[in-house]
Amino acid sequence: MSYWRAARRILCVRLDNMGDVLMTTPAMRALKQSGTDRHLTLLTSSSAARLAPYLNMVDDVWAYDAPWVKHAATSTSEADLSMIDKLRAGRFDAAVIFTVYSQSPLPAAMMCRLAGIPLRLAHCRENPYALLTERIVESEPHAGTRHEVVRQLALVQSVGALASDERLGFDVQRQDRHAISELLATAGNRRACGRWLVIHPGASAPSRRWPAERFAQAGAQLANDFDGIAVTGSHEEHALVAAVCARIGKKALPLAGALSLGKLAALIERADLLVANNTGPVHIAAAVGTPVVDLYALTNPQHRPWQVPHRVLNVDVPCRNCYRSECAVPGHPCLTGVSPDAVLAAARHLLSCAVPRETSPVAPLRTPAQGPRSPGPVSSATRNVHPDPLKEPMICRRLHHR
């Protein structure tokens, strides 16, 4: 343990998606704050590396699409060897390898060993022998599952890194707040100061997508509750966003492919509510304190919204926790069993609990010491789902720094 306390240059390995990195920010913050003059480098996928400007607990972000993690393109052996050389040149004192329980840390551990990093920590199911210097024996899922935030905090706590702040981290930039304020002000009838809903109807995996027509129906039903509804998506989701907006009507603002990651976060921060599939924007909402209605497919249990008022909607099915990217059951019942009326009720419940916001269209810049605006417990609910140890008490609260 004394060796870990003395470690100054620490490599944090989190090679999957943006949401996974966001759920690891409390653990990385604990590492940063648990030593003197610590320098943290995050090694992550090229898609998650876009978070670099917004992670104030990390000093550097390196992009690497590892061949043992699912990516659009597979890295070459030359890229793998080059990364080992880069890690060796980084002269790290320690490496912490963050994984979900279905991933093996051993390929990353081998790279770190070859790079000469003397301390290497991970959860590991197999006996790693010399590949890891410290490990937590993998107990999931047979001994139950934990929220991803809890899992990673436990990992770093094992080497003395204690968390003083367990909230997700995303440092929204002042220029992005101003840009979103101007965007909403020009959206029609100068509604920037009013109540806004964000709908994010897409998701990378088909198994995590509530039907687009349901999003459209729910949005149309919620239109009277909001001054404007921003519908977000990627460049490839123009048709999806356009179809949802067409059903909602004149209050809809289509934003497919129109926002940088920073502006998307500023929009979600500005919004009174997010309605989305279980995907990256849900974790951004948790980081910035915006309540969420989460259409949560039962593919895996440990990625629910963290420490933000939310309602999780799904229908229990025998095939829960399938980890599939595409549903193998006709009709996709865990999500299609959720009606637009259920989303309407969940949204109105969260809105009724919210603390009224100030009407200034531009929020002041938050310093890292202030943290996200919603430090309180989670508001959570599900439809027809058996008891889950990841659920937290239902408490309706939202704090605003505006």
C-alpha positions as CSV (number, residue, x, y, z in Angstrom):
1,M,0.0,0.0,0.0
2,S,2.8,2.4,0.7
3,Y,4.0,2.0,-2.9
4,W,0.6,3.2,-4.1
5,R,0.6,6.2,-1.7
6,A,3.9,7.2,-3.2
7,A,2.8,6.8,-6.9
8,R,2.7,10.2,-8.7
9,R,2.2,9.3,-12.4
10,I,-0.9,7.0,-12.7
11,L,-2.3,5.5,-15.9
12,C,-6.1,5.0,-15.8
13,V,-7.1,2.4,-18.4
14,R,-10.8,2.5,-19.5
15,L,-11.0,1.3,-23.1
16,D,-14.7,1.2,-23.8
17,N,-17.3,3.9,-24.3
18,M,-18.0,7.5,-23.2
19,G,-20.7,6.4,-20.7
20,D,-18.3,4.0,-19.1
21,V,-15.6,6.7,-18.8
22,L,-18.1,9.0,-17.2
23,M,-19.1,6.4,-14.7
24,T,-15.4,6.0,-13.8
25,T,-14.8,9.7,-13.1
26,P,-15.5,9.4,-9.3
27,A,-12.8,6.7,-9.1
28,M,-10.4,8.7,-11.1
29,R,-11.1,11.8,-8.9
30,A,-10.4,9.7,-5.8
31,L,-7.1,8.7,-7.3
32,K,-6.2,12.3,-8.1
33,Q,-7.1,13.6,-4.7
34,S,-5.5,10.8,-2.7
35,G,-1.9,11.7,-3.3
36,T,0.3,14.7,-3.6
37,D,1.0,16.3,-7.0
38,R,-0.6,13.3,-8.8
39,H,-0.7,13.3,-12.6
40,L,-3.4,11.1,-14.2
41,T,-3.4,10.0,-17.8
42,L,-6.5,8.3,-19.2
43,L,-6.1,5.7,-21.9
44,T,-9.4,5.2,-23.6
45,S,-11.1,4.6,-26.9
46,S,-11.0,7.2,-29.7
47,S,-14.7,7.8,-29.2
48,A,-14.5,8.3,-25.5
49,A,-11.3,10.5,-25.9
50,R,-13.7,13.3,-27.0
51,L,-14.3,13.8,-23.3
52,A,-10.8,15.1,-22.8
53,P,-11.7,18.9,-22.4
54,Y,-14.4,18.1,-19.8
55,L,-12.6,15.8,-17.3
56,N,-11.0,18.1,-14.8
57,M,-9.6,15.2,-12.7
58,V,-7.5,14.0,-15.6
59,D,-4.3,15.6,-16.9
60,D,-3.9,13.8,-20.3
61,V,-6.1,11.7,-22.4
62,W,-4.6,9.2,-24.9
63,A,-6.8,7.4,-27.5
64,Y,-6.3,3.7,-28.3
65,D,-8.8,1.4,-29.8
66,A,-7.8,-1.9,-28.3
67,P,-8.4,-5.1,-30.3
68,W,-10.0,-6.9,-27.4
69,V,-12.8,-4.2,-27.1
70,K,-15.5,-3.8,-29.7
71,H,-14.8,-0.8,-31.9
72,A,-15.8,0.2,-35.5
73,A,-12.2,-0.4,-36.6
74,T,-9.7,-2.9,-35.3
75,S,-6.2,-1.6,-34.4
76,T,-3.2,-3.0,-36.2
77,S,-0.4,-4.9,-34.5
78,E,1.9,-1.9,-35.3
79,A,-0.5,0.4,-33.3
80,D,-0.4,-2.0,-30.4
81,L,3.3,-2.0,-30.3
82,S,3.4,1.7,-30.7
83,M,1.1,2.1,-27.7
84,I,3.4,0.0,-25.6
85,D,6.3,2.2,-26.5
86,K,4.3,5.3,-25.7
87,L,3.3,3.8,-22.3
88,R,7.0,3.0,-21.6
89,A,8.0,6.6,-22.5
90,G,5.3,7.9,-20.1
91,R,7.3,6.5,-17.1
92,F,4.2,5.7,-15.1
93,D,4.4,4.6,-11.5
94,A,1.1,2.7,-11.5
95,A,-1.7,1.6,-13.7
96,V,-5.4,1.1,-12.8
97,I,-7.3,-1.0,-15.3
98,F,-11.1,-0.3,-15.1
99,T,-13.4,-3.0,-16.7
100,V,-16.9,-4.2,-16.5
101,Y,-17.2,-7.7,-15.1
102,S,-17.6,-9.3,-18.5
103,Q,-14.2,-7.9,-19.7
104,S,-10.8,-9.4,-18.9
105,P,-8.2,-6.9,-17.7
106,L,-5.3,-9.2,-18.7
107,P,-4.5,-7.9,-22.2
108,A,-4.2,-4.4,-20.8
109,A,-2.2,-5.7,-17.9
110,M,0.2,-7.4,-20.3
111,M,0.7,-4.1,-22.1
112,C,1.4,-2.3,-18.9
113,R,3.8,-5.0,-17.7
114,L,5.7,-4.8,-21.1
115,A,5.8,-1.0,-20.7
116,G,7.5,-1.4,-17.4
117,I,4.7,0.0,-15.2
118,P,5.6,-1.4,-11.8
119,L,2.2,-1.3,-10.1
120,R,-0.9,-2.8,-11.8
121,L,-4.4,-3.1,-10.3
122,A,-7.6,-4.5,-11.7
123,H,-10.6,-6.7,-10.9
124,C,-9.7,-10.1,-12.3
125,R,-11.5,-13.5,-12.4
126,E,-8.5,-15.6,-13.3
127,N,-5.3,-15.8,-11.3
128,P,-3.2,-13.2,-13.0
129,Y,0.1,-14.3,-11.4
130,A,2.7,-11.6,-12.3
131,L,0.5,-9.6,-14.7
132,L,-1.1,-7.8,-11.8
133,T,0.6,-6.7,-8.6
134,E,-2.8,-6.1,-6.9
135,R,-6.2,-7.4,-7.8
136,I,-9.7,-7.7,-6.5
137,V,-11.0,-11.1,-7.1
138,E,-13.9,-10.9,-9.5
139,S,-17.2,-11.7,-7.8
140,E,-19.8,-10.5,-10.3
141,P,-22.3,-11.5,-11.5
142,H,-22.5,-14.7,-9.4
143,A,-22.4,-12.8,-6.1
144,G,-24.6,-10.0,-7.3
145,T,-23.9,-6.9,-9.4
146,R,-23.0,-3.4,-8.3
147,H,-23.5,-0.1,-10.1
148,E,-20.5,0.6,-12.3
149,V,-19.6,3.7,-10.1
150,V,-19.6,1.6,-7.0
151,R,-17.5,-1.1,-8.6
152,Q,-14.8,1.3,-9.7
153,L,-14.7,3.2,-6.4
154,A,-14.2,-0.2,-4.6
155,L,-11.3,-0.9,-6.9
156,V,-9.3,2.3,-6.1
157,Q,-10.3,2.2,-2.4
158,S,-8.4,-1.1,-2.2
159,V,-5.2,0.9,-2.7
160,G,-6.1,3.7,-0.4
161,A,-7.9,6.1,-2.8
162,L,-10.9,7.3,-0.9
163,A,-13.7,9.4,-2.6
164,S,-14.8,12.7,-1.1
165,D,-17.1,13.2,-4.0
166,E,-18.9,10.4,-5.7
167,R,-20.7,12.4,-8.4
168,L,-19.9,11.9,-12.1
169,G,-17.7,14.6,-13.6
170,F,-18.3,16.7,-16.7
171,D,-16.9,20.2,-16.7
172,V,-19.3,22.2,-19.0
173,Q,-17.6,25.1,-20.7
174,R,-18.7,28.7,-20.5
175,Q,-18.6,29.1,-24.3
176,D,-20.8,26.1,-24.8
177,R,-23.4,27.5,-22.4
178,H,-23.4,30.8,-24.3
179,A,-23.8,29.0,-27.6
180,I,-26.7,27.0,-26.4
181,S,-28.4,30.1,-24.9
182,E,-28.1,31.8,-28.3
183,L,-29.3,28.7,-30.1
184,L,-32.5,28.4,-28.0
185,A,-33.1,32.1,-28.2
186,T,-33.3,31.9,-32.0
187,A,-35.4,28.8,-32.1
188,G,-38.6,30.7,-32.3
189,N,-40.5,33.0,-30.0
190,R,-37.3,33.5,-27.9
191,R,-38.0,30.6,-25.6
192,A,-34.5,30.3,-24.2
193,C,-35.7,31.3,-20.7
194,G,-38.6,28.8,-20.7
195,R,-38.9,25.2,-19.9
196,W,-37.0,22.9,-22.2
197,L,-37.2,19.1,-22.8
198,V,-34.4,17.2,-24.5
199,I,-35.3,13.9,-26.3
200,H,-32.5,11.6,-27.4
201,P,-34.2,8.8,-29.4
202,G,-31.1,7.0,-30.6
203,A,-28.6,4.5,-29.2
204,S,-25.6,2.7,-30.7
205,A,-27.1,-0.8,-30.0
206,P,-30.4,-1.7,-31.5
207,S,-31.3,-3.6,-28.3
208,R,-31.3,-0.3,-26.3
209,R,-33.6,1.6,-28.6
210,W,-37.2,2.3,-27.6
211,P,-39.3,2.6,-30.9
212,A,-39.0,5.9,-32.6
213,E,-42.7,6.3,-33.0
214,R,-43.1,5.9,-29.2
215,F,-40.6,8.8,-28.6
216,A,-42.6,10.8,-31.1
217,Q,-45.9,10.1,-29.3
218,A,-44.4,10.9,-25.9
219,G,-42.9,14.1,-27.2
220,A,-46.2,15.2,-28.7
221,Q,-48.0,14.5,-25.4
222,L,-45.4,16.4,-23.5
223,A,-45.4,19.4,-25.8
224,N,-47.9,21.3,-23.7
225,D,-45.6,21.0,-20.6
226,F,-42.6,22.7,-22.3
227,D,-41.8,25.8,-24.1
228,G,-39.5,23.9,-26.5
229,I,-38.4,20.3,-27.2
230,A,-34.8,19.8,-28.5
231,V,-34.4,16.4,-30.3
232,T,-30.8,15.3,-30.5
233,G,-28.9,12.7,-32.4
234,S,-25.8,12.0,-34.5
235,H,-25.2,12.9,-38.2
236,E,-26.5,9.4,-39.1
237,E,-29.8,10.0,-37.2
238,H,-31.2,12.9,-39.3
239,A,-34.2,10.8,-40.4
240,L,-34.9,9.5,-36.9
241,V,-34.8,13.0,-35.4
242,A,-36.9,14.5,-38.2
243,A,-39.6,11.9,-37.8
244,V,-39.8,12.6,-34.0
245,C,-39.9,16.3,-34.6
246,A,-42.6,16.0,-37.3
247,R,-45.0,14.3,-34.8
248,I,-44.2,16.8,-32.0
249,G,-44.9,19.8,-34.1
250,K,-43.9,23.5,-33.9
251,K,-42.2,23.3,-30.5
252,A,-39.6,20.8,-31.7
253,L,-36.1,21.8,-32.5
254,P,-34.2,19.2,-34.6
255,L,-30.5,19.0,-33.7
256,A,-29.2,15.8,-35.4
257,G,-25.5,16.3,-36.0
258,A,-25.7,19.9,-35.0
259,L,-24.0,19.8,-31.6
260,S,-20.5,19.2,-30.4
261,L,-20.1,17.1,-27.3
262,G,-19.6,20.2,-25.2
263,K,-22.7,21.9,-26.6
264,L,-24.8,18.7,-26.1
265,A,-23.8,18.7,-22.5
266,A,-24.6,22.4,-22.1
267,L,-28.0,21.8,-23.7
268,I,-28.7,18.9,-21.3
269,E,-27.5,21.0,-18.4
270,R,-29.9,23.8,-19.5
271,A,-32.8,21.4,-19.9
272,D,-35.4,20.7,-17.3
273,L,-35.6,17.0,-18.3
274,L,-34.0,14.5,-20.6
275,V,-36.0,11.6,-22.1
276,A,-33.6,9.0,-23.7
277,N,-32.6,5.5,-24.2
278,N,-29.8,4.2,-21.9
279,T,-26.9,5.8,-23.7
280,G,-24.2,8.4,-23.2
281,P,-26.4,11.5,-22.8
282,V,-28.0,9.8,-19.8
283,H,-24.7,9.8,-18.0
284,I,-24.0,13.4,-19.1
285,A,-27.3,14.3,-17.5
286,A,-26.3,12.6,-14.3
287,A,-23.0,14.5,-14.4
288,V,-24.7,17.9,-14.8
289,G,-27.7,17.2,-12.6
290,T,-30.6,17.1,-15.1
291,P,-33.4,14.7,-14.3
292,V,-33.8,11.7,-16.6
293,V,-36.5,9.5,-17.9
294,D,-34.4,6.5,-18.9
295,L,-35.9,3.9,-21.4
296,Y,-33.6,1.2,-20.0
297,A,-33.4,-2.0,-21.9
298,L,-32.7,-5.0,-19.6
299,T,-29.5,-5.9,-21.4
300,N,-27.4,-5.2,-18.3
301,P,-28.2,-3.9,-14.8
302,Q,-25.3,-1.8,-13.6
303,H,-25.5,1.4,-15.8
304,R,-28.5,3.2,-14.4
305,P,-28.5,7.0,-13.9
306,W,-26.2,7.9,-10.9
307,Q,-27.2,10.3,-8.2
308,V,-29.7,12.3,-10.2
309,P,-33.5,12.3,-10.0
310,H,-34.6,9.7,-12.5
311,R,-37.3,7.2,-13.6
312,V,-36.1,4.0,-15.1
313,L,-38.7,2.4,-17.4
314,N,-38.8,-1.1,-18.7
315,V,-40.8,-4.4,-18.4
316,D,-39.3,-7.4,-16.7
317,V,-38.5,-10.4,-19.0
318,P,-37.0,-13.8,-18.5
319,C,-34.0,-12.9,-20.7
320,R,-32.9,-9.9,-18.6
321,N,-29.2,-9.2,-18.4
322,C,-28.6,-10.7,-21.8
323,Y,-25.8,-8.3,-22.8
324,R,-26.9,-8.5,-26.4
325,S,-26.5,-5.6,-28.9
326,E,-29.5,-6.9,-30.8
327,C,-32.6,-8.4,-29.1
328,A,-33.1,-12.1,-29.9
329,V,-36.7,-12.1,-28.7
330,P,-39.4,-11.2,-31.2
331,G,-41.0,-7.8,-30.4
332,H,-38.2,-6.6,-28.0
333,P,-40.6,-6.9,-25.0
334,C,-38.5,-5.3,-22.3
335,L,-38.8,-1.9,-24.1
336,T,-41.9,-2.2,-26.2
337,G,-43.9,-3.0,-23.1
338,V,-43.4,0.6,-22.0
339,S,-46.1,2.9,-23.4
340,P,-45.9,6.7,-24.2
341,D,-48.3,7.2,-21.3
342,A,-45.8,5.7,-18.9
343,V,-43.1,8.2,-20.1
344,L,-45.6,11.0,-19.8
345,A,-46.4,10.0,-16.2
346,A,-42.7,9.6,-15.3
347,A,-41.8,13.0,-16.9
348,R,-44.6,14.8,-15.0
349,H,-43.6,13.2,-11.8
350,L,-40.0,14.4,-12.1
351,L,-41.2,17.9,-13.1
352,S,-43.5,18.1,-10.1
353,C,-40.5,17.4,-7.8
354,A,-38.1,19.8,-9.4
355,V,-36.9,23.0,-7.8
356,P,-38.0,25.9,-10.0
357,R,-35.0,27.3,-12.0
358,E,-34.0,30.9,-12.3
359,T,-34.8,32.4,-15.7
360,S,-31.4,33.6,-16.7
361,P,-30.5,31.9,-20.0
362,V,-26.8,31.8,-19.3
363,A,-25.6,29.8,-16.3
364,P,-22.4,31.0,-14.5
365,L,-19.3,29.1,-15.0
366,R,-19.0,26.3,-12.3
367,T,-15.6,25.9,-10.7
368,P,-14.4,22.4,-10.1
369,A,-14.8,22.9,-6.4
370,Q,-18.5,23.5,-6.7
371,G,-19.1,20.2,-8.6
372,P,-22.3,19.2,-10.3
373,R,-25.6,20.9,-9.3
374,S,-27.4,17.8,-8.0
375,P,-25.5,16.1,-5.2
376,G,-28.6,14.4,-3.7
377,P,-29.9,10.9,-3.8
378,V,-31.5,9.2,-6.8
379,S,-35.2,9.2,-7.6
380,S,-35.8,5.9,-9.3
381,A,-38.7,3.8,-10.5
382,T,-39.3,0.9,-12.8
383,R,-42.3,-0.8,-14.4
384,N,-42.9,-4.5,-13.6
385,V,-39.3,-5.2,-12.7
386,H,-38.4,-7.5,-9.8
387,P,-36.4,-6.0,-6.9
388,D,-32.9,-5.0,-7.9
389,P,-30.1,-4.3,-5.5
390,L,-28.9,-1.4,-7.7
391,K,-32.1,0.6,-7.0
392,E,-31.9,3.5,-4.5
393,P,-34.7,5.1,-2.5
394,M,-37.1,7.3,-4.4
395,I,-36.4,10.9,-3.4
396,C,-37.6,13.9,-5.5
397,R,-35.0,16.6,-5.4
398,R,-33.1,18.8,-7.8
399,L,-30.7,21.6,-6.9
400,H,-29.8,24.3,-9.4
401,H,-26.7,26.5,-9.4
402,R,-28.3,29.0,-11.7
